[in-house]
Amino acid sequence: MERVRAIGIRRIASEMAPKIFFGFLFLLLARLPGFACSNAFTPLDVGQRFVVEVSDNGKPLSGLKIGLITYAGLTADEGKTVTTSATDAHGHATFQTVQPGMYYIAVKHPAASPSLAIRVSQHPKKPAKKLTLEWPGMKFAQTRSASGVLNGLASTDRGFLKDLGEPIYRPLVGSKVTLLKAISNEVVGEGVTREQGKFDFRDVPPGSYFLQVEPPPENNLRWMQASGYIPIEVTPHSQVSSLNLALTMAVCGSNAYEQLERNDATNAQAH
C-alpha cells in the first residue's frame, strides 16, 4: 500500500514540476519590465532632455501615456513611476530635466507595455540618436465584426510538455470578455462567453481594440492560460466576418493567439 502511495506521489510530482517551473518563470518575467517586454537589454545613454517616438509599423501613435520608471536592481524602489508624458500627433513624448540615473521608459498600458532601459546623465559621451518603441508589438486580428468564439489551450492528463507540444483547444465558456479601445483603454462593452465560447459586441465602429479575457476561477485547472488581452482591428475590408480564436500562453499581459480557419477547434494545432 505504501509503495502504491509513493508511486502516486512521484507521478503527481513529475506532472506538477514543469507547471511549477514555468509558472515561476512567467512570474519572474512579469516582474522584470526591462527583461520580458523590453526592446533593449543594454541601457541607452541619453541626456536630461530626450524624446521617445512611439509607432505601430511606422504609423505614429498619439495619446499614449509613456512612463519614466525607476530601475533599482530588484529593490523596493524598482518600478516606481517618476513622471509620464503623452505622445503628440507625431507619436513623440518629451521628457525634460530628468535627474541622472537608471530608468525604464515604458508604455503605460495594461494590454501591452514595451519598454527601454536608459541611463540619464548630464553629458552623455555617446547619446542615443533616437529612442523608439513599437506598440503594441503584436499583430491585430482583423475582422468585420467584434464577434466570434474563443478556444483555450486545454490542460489534459497527457502532461504539461505534451499539452504544449501537441495542443488541444476547447471552447472557453463562461469567461468574462471586455472590449476596450486600443489606445485610451475605454470600455466599449462587456459580456460573458456562451456555448461554444461565443461572444458578440454589436454596432462596433471600425477601429483598433483589445479584447480582455477573464475566465472564471474554477477554470484555472482546465486551461494552461486563457486570461489577457487580444488585439482586434474591426474593418469592413477584412475577409473574416467573425473571429475564431485559439489562445495560448504569453507574458507581458497580452495573450498569444491564433486565428483558426475552421470552426471545429477541438484538435486544432498551433502554428
C-alpha positions in Angstrom: 0.0 0.0 0.0 2.8 2.4 1.0 4.6 1.6 -2.3 1.5 2.4 -4.3 1.1 5.7 -2.4 4.7 6.5 -3.1 4.4 5.8 -6.8 1.3 8.0 -6.9 3.1 10.9 -5.1 6.1 10.6 -7.5 3.7 10.6 -10.5 1.9 13.7 -9.3 5.2 15.5 -8.5 6.6 14.7 -12.0 3.4 16.1 -13.6 3.4 19.2 -11.5 7.1 20.1 -11.6 7.0 21.5 -15.2 3.9 23.6 -14.4 5.5 25.0 -11.2 8.8 25.7 -13.1 7.1 27.5 -16.0 4.7 29.3 -13.7 7.6 30.6 -11.7 9.4 31.6 -14.9 6.3 33.6 -16.1 6.0 35.4 -12.7 9.7 36.3 -12.9 9.4 37.6 -16.4 6.4 39.7 -15.5 8.4 41.1 -12.5 11.2 42.4 -14.8 9.9 45.2 -17.1 13.3 45.6 -18.7 13.6 41.9 -19.5 10.3 40.3 -20.6 8.9 43.2 -22.6 12.0 45.3 -23.3 13.1 46.4 -26.8 16.7 46.7 -25.5 18.5 44.9 -22.7 21.6 47.3 -22.7 20.8 50.8 -21.3 20.8 53.5 -23.9 22.6 56.7 -22.9 20.6 59.9 -23.1 20.8 63.5 -21.8 18.4 65.1 -19.3 16.1 66.0 -22.1 15.0 63.3 -24.6 12.2 62.4 -26.9 10.6 58.9 -27.2 9.0 58.0 -30.5 6.1 55.5 -30.5 4.6 53.9 -33.6 2.8 50.9 -34.9 4.5 49.6 -38.0 5.7 53.1 -38.9 2.4 54.8 -38.1 2.8 57.5 -35.3 0.6 56.9 -32.3 -0.9 59.9 -30.4 -2.4 59.9 -27.0 -0.4 57.0 -25.5 1.0 57.6 -22.0 4.7 57.0 -21.7 6.2 56.4 -18.2 9.6 57.2 -16.8 10.1 54.3 -14.3 12.8 53.8 -11.7 15.4 51.0 -12.1 16.9 49.9 -8.8 18.1 46.4 -9.3 15.1 44.5 -8.0 14.9 46.5 -4.7 11.8 48.1 -3.2 12.4 51.2 -5.3 12.2 49.2 -8.6 9.3 50.0 -10.9 8.1 53.4 -9.4 6.8 55.9 -12.0 8.6 59.2 -11.8 6.6 61.0 -14.4 4.5 60.4 -17.5 4.3 62.1 -20.9 1.6 61.6 -23.6 2.6 61.2 -27.2 1.6 64.0 -29.6 0.3 63.9 -33.2 3.8 62.8 -34.4 4.0 60.0 -31.8 6.6 61.9 -29.7 6.7 62.0 -25.9 9.1 64.6 -24.5 10.9 64.3 -21.1 12.8 67.3 -19.7 15.1 68.0 -16.7 15.3 64.3 -15.8 17.6 63.6 -12.8 20.7 61.4 -13.7 20.3 57.7 -13.1 19.0 54.5 -14.5 15.4 54.2 -15.7 12.9 52.4 -17.9 10.8 54.1 -20.5 7.6 52.1 -20.9 4.1 52.5 -22.5 1.7 52.8 -19.6 -1.0 50.4 -20.9 -2.3 47.2 -19.3 -2.5 45.3 -22.5 1.0 45.9 -23.8 3.9 47.7 -22.2 7.1 47.5 -24.2 10.0 49.2 -22.5 13.5 50.6 -23.0 16.3 50.7 -20.4 18.1 54.1 -20.4 20.9 55.8 -18.5 20.4 59.5 -18.0 23.4 61.8 -17.4 24.2 65.5 -17.8 26.8 65.0 -20.5 26.5 61.5 -22.1 29.5 60.6 -24.2 27.6 58.7 -26.9 23.9 59.6 -26.6 21.4 57.5 -28.4 20.3 59.2 -31.7 16.7 58.0 -31.2 14.5 56.3 -28.6 11.8 54.3 -30.3 9.0 52.0 -29.0 6.9 49.8 -31.2 3.3 49.4 -29.8 1.6 47.2 -29.3 4.1 44.9 -30.9 1.5 42.4 -31.8 -0.5 41.6 -34.9 -4.1 42.7 -34.8 -6.7 40.0 -35.6 -8.7 41.6 -38.4 -12.5 41.1 -38.6 -15.6 42.7 -40.0 -17.4 42.4 -36.6 -16.4 42.3 -32.9 -17.8 38.8 -32.5 -16.8 35.2 -32.7 -15.7 32.3 -30.5 -12.8 31.7 -28.0 -10.9 28.5 -27.6 -8.5 27.8 -24.7 -5.4 25.7 -24.6 -6.7 22.7 -22.6 -4.8 21.2 -19.7 -5.1 17.4 -20.0 -3.8 14.3 -18.3 -1.2 13.9 -21.0 1.2 16.1 -19.1 2.4 19.7 -19.4 5.0 19.3 -22.1 2.7 17.1 -24.3 0.0 19.8 -24.0 2.4 22.4 -25.2 3.9 20.3 -28.0 0.6 18.9 -29.3 -2.0 21.5 -28.1 -5.7 20.7 -27.8 -8.1 23.7 -27.9 -11.6 23.6 -26.4 -14.3 26.3 -26.1 -13.9 28.8 -23.3 -17.4 29.0 -21.8 -18.4 31.4 -19.1 -15.4 33.7 -19.5 -15.8 37.5 -19.0 -14.9 39.4 -22.1 -14.4 43.2 -22.2 -14.0 45.2 -25.4 -11.6 48.2 -25.0 -10.5 51.0 -27.3 -6.9 50.2 -28.0 -5.1 53.5 -27.0 -7.4 55.0 -24.5 -8.4 51.7 -22.8 -12.0 53.0 -22.7 -14.6 50.3 -22.2 -16.8 49.7 -25.2 -18.8 46.8 -23.9 -18.7 43.7 -21.6 -20.2 40.2 -21.8 -19.8 36.5 -21.0 -18.9 33.8 -23.5 -21.8 31.5 -24.2 -22.0 27.9 -25.5 -19.0 27.0 -27.8 -17.2 30.1 -26.4 -19.3 32.5 -28.4 -19.2 36.3 -27.8 -20.8 39.2 -29.6 -20.4 43.0 -29.4 -22.8 44.7 -31.8 -22.5 48.0 -33.7 -18.8 48.4 -33.1 -17.3 51.1 -35.4 -14.1 50.4 -37.4 -11.0 50.8 -35.3 -8.4 49.1 -33.1 -9.5 47.4 -29.9 -8.3 45.0 -27.2 -10.5 42.1 -26.2 -9.8 41.3 -22.5 -10.5 37.7 -21.5 -11.0 36.7 -17.9 -12.0 33.0 -17.3 -13.9 32.1 -14.1 -11.7 30.9 -11.2 -12.9 27.3 -11.5 -11.4 27.1 -15.0 -7.9 27.7 -13.8 -7.1 23.9 -13.6 -8.6 23.2 -17.0 -6.7 25.8 -19.0 -3.0 26.4 -19.2 -3.5 30.2 -19.7 -6.5 32.0 -21.1 -6.5 35.4 -19.4 -5.1 38.5 -21.0 -5.7 40.9 -24.0 -6.2 40.1 -27.6 -5.6 42.9 -30.2 -8.5 43.3 -32.6 -9.0 45.5 -35.6 -12.6 45.9 -36.9 -12.5 46.8 -40.5 -15.0 46.4 -43.4 -12.2 45.3 -45.7 -11.4 42.2 -43.7 -12.0 38.8 -45.4 -13.1 37.4 -42.0 -16.7 38.1 -40.9 -16.1 37.0 -37.3 -13.2 35.7 -35.1 -12.4 32.1 -34.3 -9.5 32.4 -31.8 -7.3 29.9 -30.1 -5.5 31.3 -27.1 -2.0 30.2 -25.9 0.4 31.1 -23.2 2.1 34.5 -23.2 3.8 37.1 -21.0 3.6 40.9 -20.8 -0.1 41.0 -20.4 -1.3 40.1 -23.9 -2.5 36.7 -25.0 -0.7 34.8 -27.7 -3.4 33.8 -30.1 -4.1 32.0 -33.4 -7.0 32.8 -35.7 -8.3 29.5 -36.8 -9.6 28.9 -40.3 -12.3 26.4 -39.4 -14.9 26.2 -36.6 -14.0 22.8 -35.3 -11.2 23.9 -33.0 -11.2 20.7 -30.8 -7.9 19.4 -32.2 -6.5 22.5 -33.8 -2.7 22.6 -34.0 -0.8 25.8 -33.3 1.5 27.1 -36.0 
